[in-house]
Amino acid sequence: MKRFLIIGGGAAGMLASVYAARNGMEVHLFEQNEKLGKKLFITGKGRCNFTNGCATEELFESFITNPRFLYSAVYGYTNYDVIDFFETAGVKTKMERGGRMFPLSDHSSDIIRALEQQMKKAGVKIHLGSRVKRLLVEKEEDGNARITGIQLDNGEKIQGEQVLVATGGNSYPSTGSTGDGYRMAKESGHTVTDLQPSLVPMVTAEEYIPRLQGLSLKNVTLSLYDGKKCVYEDFGEMMFTHFGITGPLVLSASAKVGKLLKKKYLTARIDLKPALTAEQLDARLLREFEEGKNKQFKNVAGSLFPAKLLPVMLDLGGIAPGKKVHEITREERAGFIEKTKAFPFTVTGLRGFQEAIITKGGVQVKEVDPKTMESKKTKGLYFAGEVLDLDALTGGYNLQIAWSTAHAAAMAAAPTRTSLKVDAVSATGMV
């Protein structure tokens, strides 16, 4: 019986262990933490958005880095396969806004428990509190490298014909994401691309942003500009913080413009009233003015914005708060409307890995077989999940990457393969 050693007890490592063990392998999983699925536990604010229920082909629209690499793996193990896996394992699921899939209980522990149960049922041997120090690699007679096992922190060497690195990234280091996988990949001759936090809050420059701390904006449009060029625009929800901005809109934006922010600042604009054109907003303002000709501007403008936002808008708008509405000029009104349709500030960078949901960058995918996740440099060595140079937007897409790549690795490593899907997809010529 072939021995399959898995480094990392997160989403990718756990799922891979189930399928490898089901297909006749002696599977050993090594996790440095005292329990499995530590990052999974906090995913989706503890609710675990474990995949997305959209049509499988639509997944690729939300994969940011190297989406073509994922064709074979994703069609070999789709989002519907993931849902079926957990439903079959006894987890009732539900779909929410944007196709986001959650356990019906809203408890991420249900996802972890299901994986653990399936691991034990399949006979996976779990080694907790076991940190892997390095990979054991030997040169064969033909000069090619082959994995032979791993060495633990305590010096113990464990032999294995196949090894899967599923150690995650650098994000949320408190969960055990220490970047060990990148180090091991480099030591075995692989290229690791530039690493940076992604799906992470943004830092802003203006002093008035911290004044808005805690204010959530719903149904707004956020636009980011590099000079005059719009590099990101989307509609949704965001929130102000003491350092800048966060929320779904912002996290998605960070995945798109993170690399650009390493080089330069970006100009940001929020359309606070995207449902209204400037002309419609002007007409509404005029109606408000007509109904309260002798009111102070601050009292009229208060109907347009949340209370916390109003003082900042009054400062930016250039109209004295105490000015009577009948004294306001057309130019002053136009300037105020402009700020409403394009609330301005400057994005100076991203927060760090401590707050990032995922890591952008990782093992260069050109050095990995997209059908099997096996290294092209070292026979018997596989990579899956966040350790690879793959990332996506929020909405369950990053976990789908973990599940699909893990399944591909497990099925390729297994001596007997009961799934025909991977072969079927590879035959399509999509990769």
Protein Blocks (a to p, Z undefined) as FASTA:
>chain_A
ZZdddedjbfklmmmmmmmmmnopacddddfbfbehklmmmggghnopabcfbdfklmmm
mpmghplmmmmmmmmocfklmmmmmmmnopacdddehhiacdfklpaklmmmmmmmmmmm
nopacdehiacfbdcddddfkopacdfbdcdfkopacddfbdcddebpmeoklnopnolm
mmmmmmnopacdddddehiadddfblklmmmgoiacehiacdddehjacfbdcddddddd
fklcgdjklmmmmmmmmmmmmmpccdddddfblmbcfklmmmmmmmmmmmmmmbcfklmm
mmmpcfklmmmmmmmnopafklcfklpcfklmmmmmmmmmmccdddfbdcdfklpmbded
djdfklpcfklopafkbghiacehjlbccdddeehjmmmmmmmmmmmmmmmmpmbdfbfk
lmmmmmnopZZ
